């Protein structure tokens, strides 16, 4: 029984990096002009937020935030209300 549990834990831990790598951060320009960082797919954003205007996608949030700051400074979009860009 311990051997089976060990194998299951090992398989689960091996899958974690793969799942994390698949998580992409997208910078979207919303209809109100704000730049938002989200992990939803383009299809999901189009369906749920009525936009699929993706300005870039990254494997980590820090790079996505850098792009959002650049786009806000360039005037391409606004910082989301309540956030500091």
N, C-alpha and C positions, 0 to 999 in steps of 0.2 A: 504494500500500500504506500509506503514512504517513497519507493522508487517511482511509482506512477505520479505521485504528487510533485516530486522533484522535477520530473520530465515536464509536467504541465506548467510549473512555474518557470522553468527554463525557456519553454516555447513562448510563454506570455512576455517574458522580459526581452526576448529576441525580437518580438514584434513591435515593441515600443519605439525604437529609433525609426523604424519604417513608417509608423503612423505619424510620428512627429515630423518627419521629412516631407510627408505628403501635405502637411498643413501649410498653405500659402496665404500670405497677407496681401490683399489687393487694396490699392488706393483708388477709390471711386469718386467722381464728381457727381454730386446729387443735383436734382432739379432746382434746389434753392441756392445753388452755387457753392455749397460747402464741400470740402474734401473729407471723406470719411475712410477710415481703415477698417476693413472687414475681411473675414475668412470665407464668406459665402462665395459660391461660384457665380460666374457671370449670369447664368440662367436664373439662379435663385435671386440675385439682386434685381434682375429685370422683372421677375414675377412679384417680389415682395416690396421693392422700393422704387419700381418704375424707372430704373436706370441700369445700364450696363456699360456706362462710360468709364472704362478702366484706364487710369493714367499710368499704372505700373503694378507689377506683382513681384513679391519677394518671399524668400524662405524664412525671414525673421522680421519681427515687428520693428526693430530699430531702424532697419533700412527703409521700411515703409514710412516710418515717421520722418526720416530725413527727406524723402521725396515730397511728402505732404508739406513740410516746412518750406522747401524750395518752391513748390507750386503756389503756396500762399504768398511768399515774398515776391514772386514774379507777377502776382495778380491774377493767376489762372483760376484761382478759387479762394474761398474764404475758410477761415478756421472754424470748425464746428463750435456752436455756441456752448459756453461753459468749459471750453478747453483752452489751454495755453499753447499756441503754436509759435 
